Amino acid sequence: MKLPHRWTAQPGSLTLTHGYRHFELLGEQGKGAERAARLMAVLDPQCRLLVPLRQLRDQGLWQPGWQSLSRPAAMQIIPAIDLLDGHCVRLHQGDYDQVTRFNDDPVAQALDWQRQGAQRLHLVDLDGAKTGQPINDQAVKAITAALSIPVQLGGGVRSAERAEELLACGLDRVILGTVAIEQPELVKELATRHPGKVVVGIDAKDGLVATRGWIETSTVKATDLAQSFEGCGVAAIISTDIATDGTLAGPNLDALRAMAEASSIPVIASGGIGTLEDILSLLSIAPLGVEGVIVGRALYDGTVDLAEALQAIGPERLQDALTSPTGSITG
Ligand code: AMZ
């Protein structure tokens, strides 16, 4: 019997888990099979606990301190390249009329961030997001071929054929935004066919989901959309707060906390990072399942140094956050 390590506590158990929602259990040497059988009896198919943690504790199946001690997940810092007509740009709050052009050589830019230690690259085809057409494919494919780190792409991925074409070209993950709201079944099918490869991009304006280059806003709550993909194999949710995107004003921690609480799918924070302190502030919600952060303008402007940030957010720092929760985690 293969027992997963990752667990999600029921909301009612949060006081018992000191606010931890997502955590890992360690086996006890020599008692793996017996423990697994007892644990399987209190889990649903998505590995959610069906009973309060108190009951597990009373049965000797869980105790504070078991969580994530062997394999702390790292908070990934993911540099972003937004492509508009083949150039590296940043928009202010996603507004196509407020463009800053930073580099005309996207491959050189991508290689530079890989050289500085990035473990993953986030690409956005802004023309694709607006028009649904793959306008920046030449740059996307050249970057994917040049880099050795995994590359993910969002913007204009609106069909299974397009998603699969990109994965076949070597993209590690495809990000689906507009179709997540317009054709959720497509996302679920793709996530089932390509485990670990499908990410949902949820871009929110005042908590409501925006689509098509953020030109349209829906009446769907971002947290409801996140919840609707629970248990269907989506690798992560990229949660973007449009009001802070491209502003360097700091992340919207409340919105991110709500997104992390809405489902057990890992959340990648996007929008508003301006300083190293902004990145470190996310550690307070890392135990809720926030596993990465996308950084764009701050890297181009030099207000965040990628190598320094990667160093600062190393596993030891994260371990501190996981083992010493603060009041802000439990809210
Ligand atoms: O900045 C924008 N206006 C913008 C942007 N960065 N509009 C869309 N996007 C990104 C989303 C997501 O990664 O954050 O494009 C992707 C979604 O594209 P689509 O085509 O699936 O809705």
Residues whose N, C-alpha, C, O or C-beta is under 5 A from the ligand:
A	BS01	AMZ	L91 G94 D95 V124 G128 A129 G154 G155 G156 V157 I175 L176 G177 T178 V179 G201 D203 R212 G213 W214 T240
